[in-house]
Amino acid sequence: MDLSRRSFLATQGAALGALLLPGGLLSAVEAATPAAPALEDWAQVRAQFRLSRDFIHLAGFFIASHPEPVRAAIEGYRRAIDENPFLAVEQGLFESEATNLEHRVCEDIAAYLGARPEEIALTGNTTMGLALIYHGLPLKPGDEILTTTHDHVVHHESIRLSTQRNGASVRKIALFEEAAAATTEDIVGRIRAAIRPATRVLGLTWVHSATGIRLPIRRIADALDEINRSRSEAERVLLVVDGVHGLGAVEDSIPRMGCDFFSAGTHKWIFAPRGTGILWAPAKSWARLTPLIPTFSDMECFNAWAEGRPVKGPTIAARVCPGGFHAFEHQWAAGAAFRMHMKIGPARIADRVFELNDRCRRGLAAIPGVKLHTPLARELSAGINCFEVAGHSPAAVVKALLDKRIVASTSPYAITYARLSAGLMNTPEEVDQALVAVRALAS
């Protein structure tokens, strides 16, 4: 029985051919969308954001202000859906491979990641991606997940909730005593020493929002490769990475990092629409997972259901991509954010993020009474800078800065610090103004 994408939704049997938008939904939206703006200098990039100029925004990593190319893409898809909901969604998802907008978004993401489109599943955020991984892995009693004491609540909770179901155990280790004094050799050495025969998964965060440290993922992956050489395929240690605060802030090819699974929201440093995320894995890693949520992205699953037979073949990314109806104007517009990053240049963006945040870190480190918790070395830092001011709680520091119209944040952990983070929407002068305010508070 041969079922087309159209039959997935258009069970009414309506003949849509004469009603299709000219050239397809993608062509229609692109034709109605303004041309991409010039992004040759940082002032032009900054102008893409509608951030209030009454504030200095140094917490931009929390959730993105949509830049103009993303706003235009969202509005284009929203208008198309509002004007003709059935045809817009039918064409965007189910009409043909050529007009499938989910595939187009994956192509834009793959170009940025240095990956293949078929290796990418679209999710709603980092949390969703981590849950899909940990609940989908074939873990059992006697298996162990190794993670760190430094990871975010959503990583820890994804692990805890999965082990409640599968009976595996979890163990947490510290990778350093003080983040600011950490070294690559010590981090890798601690991980290597902590791997046990029962360890099946190592769960890490690329850039920690607790301290701002960036883990040397490639070096860690190399250490795991050495350990896995003496293990069977069923016993190898898989590397799961929460990459949300590195993606868009640091230049790196995700496939070359050496991890088995990479989960990240794209509504932070990438500036994609709010409520969008990605999950990347190579084919051999996808094949290990059991999907948790019915998908609309792999017709084999629909055909198997309609024909009353088992699904054929191993798990693929499309099979893990959560189905159902989403805010499609946001999901489909995500590609605009990745194209914007490619137009500016990932290396150029990484240099700018480093330049601004290195200025911030070194400025904080030079202020008497301020303790910087983020490493100064470029290879161990990214775009988040965590610090303390003697005599002031982190919440009091953030409030004092806000009184001066500087938006900072605190790290939501048991041990919390104040945080300043500069992105493409910021200037060196804004960083300097924040440092003046911290210096005044510290004195």
N, C-alpha and C positions, 0 to 999 in steps of 0.2 A: 504494500500500500504506500503510495507516494504522496506525502503531505507537504504542501508548500508552506512558507512562512505566513502567507495570507490566511490559510485555513486555520492557523493558530488562534486568530481572533475573529476573522471575518466568516464565522460559521453561518451567517445569514445567507451566504452565497451571492452577495451583491456584486454586480459587475462594476468594478471601480475604475477600469481603464480610462474611461472618458472623463473621470472626475479628478484624476491625479494632477497635482500641481505641476506646472510646466517645468520640465527639466529635473523634477524631483525636489523634495523638501530641502535638501542641502543646497542645491543650486539656487532655489528661491530665496532662502535665508541669506546666503552669501551675497546675492545680487542686491539685497535690500540693506546690507550691513555696510557702514562706512568703511572706507579703506583704512588699513592699519596705520596708526600714527607714526611719525618719526620718533625714533628712540635712540638717537645718536649721542645725546649727552644726558647727564643725570638730572638736569633740570626738566628735560622733556619727559623722562621716566617718572619723576616725581609728580608732574602735572597730570598723570593719568589717574591719580587717586583723589577721591573727594573727601579726604580727611580734613577735619576742621583745622584751620590755621590758627585757631585760638589756643591750641595745645601743641606740645612737642610729644609726638607719639613714639614712645620707646618700649612698647609692649606689642608691637605689630605681629610677633610670632604667635600670639594667642589665637586670633582668628582674623582672616584677611579682610581688608577693604577691597572690594572688587575694582580693579583698574578698568579704564575705559574700554579696551578691547573685550574684556570679559563681560562688562555691563552690556555692551552692544550685542554680543552673541546671545546672552541670556534673553534680552528683549526681543531679538529676532525670533528665537524659538518660542518664547512665550506668546508672541503675537500670532505665530502660525498655529499654535495649539488652541489659543482662544478663538481664532477665526474658524478653525475646522478641526476640532479635537480628534475625531475618529481617523480622518485621512492623515493628519500629521503624525499621530502615533503609529498608525498602520504602516505608513511609508518609512518612518524613522526606525522601526524595529522589525517589521515582519514582511515587508513587500519583496525585497530581494537583497542579496549580498552586496550589490553595488550601491544601494541606497541606505544601507544599515549604518545609522549614526553611531551606535555603540562601537562598531568596528572602526569607524573613522577616528573616534576619540582614542581608541587603543593604538592606532597608527601614530597619532600625534605624540602620545605618551612614549611609545617605543622609540621614536626618533630622538627624544630627549634622554631616555634612560640608556640608550645603546643596546636595546633589547629587541625582541620580536613581538609583534602585536598579539600573537597567539599565546604569549607567556603572561599576559596581563588580564586580571579580573578587576572589574570596577566595583568598588564598595562605597559605603557612605562615610567612612572615617577609619582611623587607625584601629580603634577599639573593635569595630566589626571585623576587620581583617585578622587581628590577633585571635579573636574568638573562632573564626572559621578555620584557622590553622590548628589551634590547640585542641579543639573539639573534633576536628577531622582526622587527626593523626591516629594511627592504630596502636595506641599505647595500652598497656595492660599492667596488672599487678606485678611488681618486681621491676618494672621500668622506672627510671628516674628522669625528672626534668630539673636541670641545673639552671639557676638564674642568679641575680645579684640582689643585694640589699638596697641598691641604688635605684631600681626600676620604679616606674610610675604605677599607681594603683591599678590601672586598666591592664597592664601586663601581668602583674601579680594576680589579679582577680581572674583573668582569662585562664591562667595556669591552675589556680585553686579550683575554679568551677569545673574545669575539664578533669582534674584528678579525682574529684568527687564522683564523677561518672565512670571513669575508666580504671580507677584503683591504683594508678601510678603514684609515685611519691614526688615531692618537691624539696629541693634544698637550695638555700640562698647563701651566697658568699660575698664578702667585701673585696672589691678590686683594688682598693687603696685605703689608706688611713685619712689622707687629706687630698682632695682632688687637685688642688693647686700644685702639689709636690709630686703628683703621680708621674710615672714614666711608662713608656710602651713596654719595656722589658719586664717591669714588675707586673703590669696588668696581664700580659700574656703568660708570664710565669705562674701567676696565681691561678689562672684558668686551667693551664696545663696540669698543675698539681691537683686541682679539684676534680678532674674527670675520673669517674670510677667505672668499673666494668658494667654497672647497671645504667649508666648515664646514656640516654637516648636523644635528648634534646638539650641544647644550650640556648637560652633565651636572653637576648641583650638589647639594649637601647643604644643606637648610634650616637646621638647627642643627648646628654642628660639635661632635662629641664630643672633638675635639682641643684646642679652645680655648674652647668655649662660645659663640662668636659666632653670631648669627642673621642670615642673609643677607636682604636686602630683595628677596624674590622678585618681588613685584608690580612694583617699579621695574625690575628686570632684564627681566621679561617685556615691559614697555612699550618698553624699548630694543630688544628683539628684534622687536617688532611693527613698529617704524620701519624696521629693516633688512629685514624680510620683505616690506614693501610694494613693494619694487623687485625682488622675486624671484618666480619662478614657484612654483607649488604644490610641484613636485617638488624645488625647490632651497631651500625655506624651512628655517630653523633650528628644530629641535624642542627644547623645554625639558623635560628629564627631572629630576625632583626626588626625592631621598631625603629623606622628611619625617618619619622615625621619632621624632626628638627634639623636633619641634614639635607633632606631633599629640597632643592631650591636655594640652599645656603652654601653648600659645598659642591665643588665640581667633582664628580666621580661617576664612573660607569657602574651601575648597580650589578649587572652580571659579573663584572670583573672583581667585585668586592668579595665574592666567594661564599656568600650566604646561600642557604637553601630556600628560605622564604623571607620576603621583604614586605612589610606592611607600613603604609603611610597615608595619613590624610593629606589632601592636596589643597585644603583651604587655609593653609598657613603660609609658608615661605614661597610656595608656587603661585599663590594668589588665585587659585581656581575657585569656582563657585562654592559657597558654603554648603557643607553636606556632601562633599565628594572625597573619594579616596581611591587608592589602588592597592592591589596585592600582586606581587610579582614572584614568580618561581619558574625554574626550568622545567621541562616536560617530565623528567624523572622524579622531581619533587611533587608536581601536581598528581602524578600517578599514585602517590602514597596516600593522598587524602580521600576521605569519604565526604561527599558534599552534605551540607546540613540544611540548606534552604532550596526549595525548588527554583529552577532557573528558567528564564525566558531566552537565554543566550545560546543554547545548544539544542538544535532541532532533533537530535538523536533522542534526547530525553522525552520530548513530546511524541515522537513517532513510536518509541517503545511503549509508552503509556497507551497510545491509541490502538496499537496492534497487540497489546496484551502480552508483551515479551520482555525479557531483561534488557537493560541498556547495554549496548555493545561497546567494547573498547575500554581503555583505562580512563581515569579521571583526567580532564583537561581544564584549563583555566576557565573557559566559558561555562563549564558544568558547575563550577564553584561560585560563579558570579550570581549574587542574589537576584531572583526574579521579582515579580510583582510590579506594580506601577510606582514609579518614583517621581520626584520633581524633575521631569525629563528636561526642562529648559536649563536646569543647572547641570545635570549630568552631561548633556550634549554640548554645553558650552565650555566644559572643562578643557577641551582641546585648544581653545583660544588662549588659555593661560600658558600652556606648554609652548604654543607657537610664539607667544610673546617672549618667553624666556629664550627660545632659540634665536629669535631676531636680535635680542640684546646680546646674547652670547653667554653660555654657562660659565666659561672661564672668566669673562669680564664681570659677571655678577658675583662670582665667588671672590674675586679680588676686591670688589667694592665692599662686600659684606665684611671681609677680613679687615680692610683698611679702616672702616668705621668702628668696628668692634675692637680692634687692636688699639685704636686711639682711646676708646672707652676703658679698656682693661688697664692699659698703662697709666692712664690718668687716675683711675681709682687706686691702683697700687701705690701711687705717689702721694696720696693724701694721708697725713697722719690721722690715726684713729679709724681708718678704714681697713678691713681685712678682705682681700679678694680671694674667692674660692675657685675661680676658673683658671686653668693653666694659661700661661702667656704664649706658649709654643703654638705655632699655627697648626701643626699636625694633631694637637690634642685640644683644640678649641674650635668654635664655630661662631654663632651669632648671638649666644645668650651669655650674659655676664652676671655672676652671682656674687654678692658681697654683703658685709655687715658694717654697720657704723657703731662704734663703741658708745654705750649708753642709750641706744635707741633700738627698739624692737623693729624687725623688718616691716611690720604693718605701720609703725610710726614713721619709718623712713619713706614708705610709699605715700602716706598721707601728707607728709611735709613737702614732698616733691609735687604732689597733685595741687597743693595750695599755691605752688608756683607755676601751675599749668603744664606740668611735666608728667606724662602718664608712664608710670613704672608698674611693677607687679611684684608679688611675693611667690615663692615656690611652694606649691601645695603638698608638702611632705611633713613627716613627723618633726624633722629638723628643717626649719625654713629660713630662707635668706631673701634679701631684696634683690630684684633683677632689673637690669637695663639691657635693652636689645635694640640695635640699630639695623634697619633694613633699607631697601632701595627707595623708600619714601622719605628717608632722612638725609641730613646734611652734616658735614663735619662741625659746622657752627652750632647745630642743635646738640650734638654730643658735648661740645665744650660748655654750652649753657647748663646742661645737666650736671656736668662735673663741677661747675661753679656752685650749683645748688647743693650738691653733696658735700663739697668742701666747707661751705657755710654751716651746714648742719653738724659736721664733724668737729668744727671748732667751737 
